[in-house]
Structure formats: structure tokens, C-alpha cells
């Protein structure tokens, strides 16, 4: 197809995203789209283009199947025919230890590289409602806390990239139906049928098993996700009066204020300080959280090592030091 296809639902889908609570801020007029060539990302790319956004398609070739390079060339030609700028990076094939995690990490590193090359730092991703439910379930199985159970955020920062997910209100079925009604073709990602990948097993085996028992797994996990969002909002409200100061290698707050917090709020505040020091997504492990509780029960004497950082009481304040700072003193 060499002419730009008209995706009939473009304005309807993006208007719904703007009106929903999923998109707390408007999309910038110029942005990149993570484009695998699959149904979801093709729909997002075309919808944004149809609504007047200046889009740049970013493709990451994971090299998971023999014809992936050929597909990348095919997408480059298709993007050119549609009048869309296209950039692609091929990754080294991930090891068999944790292919999903390695691929995700490699993909975002590739996006960071493309951002530096293009000067674009706003990136749209095509995650949808079903992806969100799967993500929440996966995080539950991994033992995530309430913060993790909020799932994917509609807008968030990852390094220098600002990520947008305007399709979180749509189901996979709605997206595919929209493409079919508009006569738009897409590439089928062979990795979606790879049952060695955890997400695929949940999607193709576990979720259908829930349905066989009369449950709607997507609605179930999305209800929990909404509850987690509400709980986090209450926690943030409770912590709002607690101010902590941060420099490049240290975060600190009043020891008295820290003492007055409940154990749950201490954990949450510790997570916030760690993320300020080491970046979003950094979390304290369960062992470190347990050690912190014991340390507080013992009066917070001395210091407490937490792998990359050290927690200690100093001059009437609770201080969290990054290890590099300690090693240079």
C-alpha cells in the first residue's frame, strides 16, 4: 500500500485519550512512535499522522527471527511511501537467561540513541488496555508493591525520554477491528507466538484459563490497578508535608519527621529517595526493607548498607548517601 491509509477511528481514539484520566497532559505536536510494524503500533502511527502530528517512526530490530532485517527494510519502504521519517537500530540477540528483560532494556537504550540522533525526546508507545492488565498480573506474580501495581503510566519520564501511552483506554480487539475496517495491513510479530516468553504464556494460557472459570481477567486486574492508583494517591497526600532535600549524591530529611511515619510510609519515602539518587524504577529489595525496619526498631544507631547506598542518622536528620560519594570521602 503506497498511499497514506485513512484510519477511520483516528480522531475518535485520540480524542478519547485526551478526555480520559489516562492522558494528564497533551501530546506534543512533534514526536516519535515506537513502531514494530505490528497492529498496535501501526494503528498508533497512522492515528497520530492522520490527526496532524509530525511523527518519526522508530523501529528496533531484536533479531529474534531470520527475516527480521528484511522486515525492517520493508517497514522503511512503507514509511517512505506514507511520508513518515523512519529510523531503525538492530540489537544483538539477547541471551536465553531472561530474553524479555534484556530485550526491553536494549529497546530503551536504542530509543535513547535515536533520541540523541534526532533531537526528539517525546516518544509514543502503543501499549493498550490488555497490555496493562497483563503487566499488572505479571508484577503481582513478581511480588510488586502498590506502586508497581499501578501498571504502566500514560505519561512518564525514562531517562531523557518522555513516554506517552495514548492507547491505554483501548482493547486489542478494538485496535485490530479499527485497522480491518480501514483496510490497513500490518506485520505479525513471530515472537508473539513464542511460548518460551512469559507474557505470551500468560496471554495465551493463563488468561484463557481465568475465562474458562467464568472470570474476566482483564477487568479483574484493571480493577486492582485502579485501586493501586488510589492507594498511591493517598500515600502521596500523606507524605506531602514531608520535605526531603536532595543533592547529586545525598538525600535527607528530618529524623523526627521520619520517626513519626508508619513503616509503610517509610518504605515508600525510602523508594522516592532512592529514585532521586539512582533514577526512576529503582526499588529497595525486600531484604533491605526488612533490614531498615530492624534498624529503626534498634533506634537507628550506626549506619545501614543498602547495596548502592547507605542509610544513617546524622545531625538530627535521616540521610541516604550514594556509595560513590562515600568511597571518595
C-alpha positions, 0 to 999 in steps of 0.5 A: 500500500503506497498511499497514506491509509485513512484510519477511520477511528483516528480522531475518535481514539485520540480524542478519547485519550485526551478526555480520559484520566489516562492522558494528564497532559497533551501530546506534543505536536512533534514526536516519535512512535515506537513502531514494530510494524505490528497492529498496535503500533501501526494503528498508533502511527497512522492515528497520530499522522492522520490527526496532524502530528509530525511523527518519526517512526522508530523501529528496533530490530531484536533479531529474534527471527531470520527475516527480521532485517528484511522486515525492517527494510520493508517497514522503511519502504512503507514509511517512505511511501506514507511520508513518515521519517523512519529510523531503525537500530538492530540489537544483538540477540539477547541471551536465553537467561531472561530474553524479555528483560534484556530485550526491553532494556536494549529497546530503551537504550536504542530509543535513547540513541535515536533520541540523541540522533534526532533531537526528539525526546517525546516518544509514543508507545502503543501499549493498550488496555490488555497490555496493562492488565497483563503487566499488572498480573505479571508484577503481582506474580513478581511480588510488586508493591502498590506502586508497581501495581499501578501498571504502566503510566500514560505519561512518564519520564525514562531517562531523557525520554518522555513516554506517552501511552495514548492507547491505554483506554483501548482493547486489542480487539478494538485496535485490530477491528479499527485497522480491518475496517480501514483496510490497513495491513500490518506485520505479525510479530513471530515472537508473539507466538513464542511460548518460551516468553512469559507474557505470551504464556500468560496471554495465551494460557493463563488468561484463557484459563481465568475465562474458562472459570467464568472470570474476566481477567482483564477487568479483574486486574484493571480493577486492582490497578485502579485501586493501586492508583488510589492507594498511591494517591493517598500515600502521596497526600500523606507524605506531602508535608514531608520535605526531603532535600536532595543533592547529586549524591545525598538525600535527607530529611528530618529524623523526627519527621521520619520517626513519626511515619508508619513503616509503610510510609517509610518504605515508600519515602525510602523508594522516592529517595532512592529514585532521586539518587539512582533514577526512576524504577529503582526499588529497595529489595525486600531484604533491605526493607526488612533490614531498615525496619530492624534498624529503626526498631534498634533506634537507628544507631550506626549506619545501614548498607543498602547495596548502592547506598547507605542509610544513617542518622546524622545531625538530627536528620535521616540521610541516604548517601550514594556509595560513590560519594562515600568511597571518595570521602 
